[in-house]
Amino acid sequence: MDTMFVAVSIFLFIFTLTAILTLLSLIGKVKIQPQYQKQLFRLVILQVAAVVIGFVANTVKPSYLTRDMLISPQAWDSSYPERSWRTKARFVKKDGKVEFLATTYLVRSDSAETPLIHWHSVEPFKLTELSKEVSFRASFKWTDEAARVYPNLQYKVAKPDTGMLKLITDIGIRGSWVPDGTNENWGFMFDRTWQ
């Protein structure tokens, strides 16, 4: 039998017994001297606090970026609704490290997707087993389709830009992109909602 299960069962039995005895004494069904009644009441309050702390400790785990979390069959998704852009990203194993690959699409109302930007890590990066954040050099390149949709981008097509990509665990994965030679900072949030 699991020792944790036994310990929790004993605690719950004592908690239930203490709570019932305290309630019965408060309504006058069981006679307990006032000083013991106060002690019982304090004990019930401490037990409730212990239950809450135990519950929170077992359900709220620190979030870390792990290789298993990043490298999954399901793609990561980020959206920029003001421009109808969505980015679908994948992290793949490469030589014991991790490689970042992504494409940003223009998503039209007819569900057609036009690829606008191709992203990739400049080189595979290391990710320790319990990292809360990781930064790596990345590159992005505007596509020919992007130049057709946004003619002012024609001069940028086929000219990759590089910069730092930073990922931080949050509800999903929060991140920022800072292109080299600029003070721009593009923020984004990846989640796993888009297939």
C-alpha positions in Angstrom: 0.0 0.0 0.0 1.2 3.5 -0.9 2.7 5.2 2.2 1.4 8.6 1.0 -2.1 7.2 0.8 -1.9 5.8 4.3 -0.6 9.1 5.7 -3.3 11.1 4.0 -6.0 8.7 5.2 -4.8 9.0 8.8 -4.7 12.8 8.5 -8.2 12.9 7.1 -9.5 10.6 9.8 -8.0 12.7 12.6 -9.2 15.9 10.8 -12.8 14.5 10.5 -12.8 13.3 14.1 -11.5 16.7 15.4 -14.0 18.7 13.2 -17.0 16.6 14.3 -16.0 16.7 18.0 -15.5 20.5 17.8 -18.8 21.1 16.0 -20.7 18.9 18.5 -19.1 20.8 21.4 -20.1 24.1 19.9 -23.8 23.2 19.6 -23.8 21.6 23.0 -24.2 17.9 22.1 -20.9 17.1 23.7 -19.7 18.7 26.9 -16.1 19.9 26.7 -14.5 22.3 29.1 -14.0 25.8 27.5 -10.2 25.7 27.5 -10.2 22.3 25.6 -12.9 23.6 23.3 -10.6 26.5 22.3 -7.7 24.1 21.7 -9.9 21.9 19.5 -11.1 24.9 17.5 -7.4 26.0 17.0 -6.5 22.5 16.0 -9.3 22.5 13.3 -8.1 25.8 11.9 -4.5 24.5 11.8 -5.7 21.3 10.0 -7.7 23.4 7.4 -4.5 25.5 6.8 -2.5 22.3 6.4 -5.0 20.9 3.9 -4.9 24.1 1.9 -1.1 24.3 1.9 -0.8 20.6 1.0 -3.3 21.0 -1.9 -1.5 24.1 -3.3 1.9 22.4 -2.9 0.7 19.4 -4.9 -1.2 21.2 -7.6 0.9 24.3 -8.3 4.2 23.1 -9.7 6.9 25.5 -10.9 6.9 25.7 -14.7 10.1 24.9 -16.4 11.1 24.6 -20.0 12.0 21.0 -20.6 13.1 19.3 -23.8 10.1 17.1 -23.5 7.7 20.0 -23.1 9.1 21.9 -26.2 9.7 18.9 -28.4 6.2 17.5 -28.9 4.2 16.4 -31.9 1.8 19.2 -31.3 2.9 22.6 -32.7 3.1 25.8 -30.7 1.0 28.7 -31.8 1.2 32.4 -31.5 -1.2 34.9 -33.0 -1.1 38.6 -33.9 -4.8 39.3 -34.5 -4.4 43.0 -35.5 -2.7 41.8 -38.7 -4.3 38.4 -39.0 -0.9 36.7 -38.5 -0.4 33.3 -36.8 2.9 31.6 -36.2 3.2 27.9 -36.0 6.4 26.7 -34.3 8.1 23.4 -33.7 11.1 22.5 -31.6 13.1 19.5 -32.9 16.0 17.5 -31.5 19.3 17.9 -33.4 22.6 16.5 -32.2 21.5 16.4 -28.6 20.3 20.0 -28.7 17.1 21.8 -29.7 16.4 23.5 -33.0 13.6 26.1 -33.4 11.6 26.2 -36.7 8.5 28.3 -37.4 6.4 29.9 -40.1 4.3 33.0 -39.7 1.1 33.0 -41.9 -1.4 35.5 -43.0 -4.8 33.8 -42.2 -7.6 35.1 -44.3 -11.3 34.8 -43.5 -11.6 31.9 -46.0 -9.1 30.0 -43.9 -6.4 30.3 -46.6 -2.9 30.6 -45.1 -0.2 32.6 -46.9 3.3 32.0 -45.5 4.9 35.4 -44.7 8.0 34.7 -42.6 10.2 31.6 -42.1 12.0 31.4 -38.7 14.8 29.2 -37.5 17.4 29.1 -34.8 20.8 30.1 -36.2 22.3 26.9 -34.6 20.9 24.3 -32.3 20.8 25.4 -28.7 21.2 23.7 -25.4 18.4 23.4 -22.9 19.1 22.2 -19.4 16.6 19.9 -17.8 14.9 22.5 -15.6 15.2 25.9 -17.3 12.7 28.7 -16.7 14.0 30.6 -19.8 16.3 30.2 -22.7 17.8 32.7 -25.2 19.2 31.9 -28.6 20.2 33.5 -31.9 17.5 33.1 -34.5 17.0 34.2 -38.1 13.9 35.1 -40.0 13.3 35.7 -43.7 10.3 37.3 -45.5 8.8 35.1 -48.2 8.0 36.0 -51.8 4.3 35.6 -50.9 4.8 38.3 -48.2 6.1 40.7 -50.9 3.0 40.1 -53.0 0.7 40.8 -50.0 2.8 43.7 -48.7 4.6 45.3 -51.7 6.7 47.5 -49.4 8.5 44.3 -48.3 10.0 43.5 -51.7 13.4 44.8 -50.8 13.5 42.5 -47.7 12.7 39.3 -49.4 15.6 36.8 -49.4 17.5 38.9 -46.9 17.5 37.1 -43.6 17.4 39.2 -40.4 19.0 37.8 -37.2 18.5 38.6 -33.6 17.9 37.2 -30.1 14.8 35.1 -29.3 14.0 34.6 -25.7 11.5 32.1 -24.3 10.1 32.1 -20.8 7.7 29.7 -19.3 4.3 31.2 -18.3 0.8 30.0 -18.9 2.2 28.9 -22.3 5.6 30.1 -23.4 6.1 33.9 -23.4 8.8 35.3 -25.5 10.4 38.3 -27.2 12.3 38.8 -30.5 14.9 41.6 -30.7 16.3 42.1 -34.2 20.0 42.9 -34.4 20.9 46.6 -34.6 17.5 47.8 -33.3 15.8 48.6 -30.1 12.6 46.9 -31.3 11.2 44.2 -29.1 8.4 42.0 -30.5 6.6 40.2 -27.7 4.6 37.0 -28.3 2.9 34.1 -26.5 3.0 30.5 -27.7 0.3 28.0 -26.7 -0.8 24.7 -28.1 -4.3 25.6 -29.4 -3.8 25.7 -33.1 -3.4 22.4 -35.1 
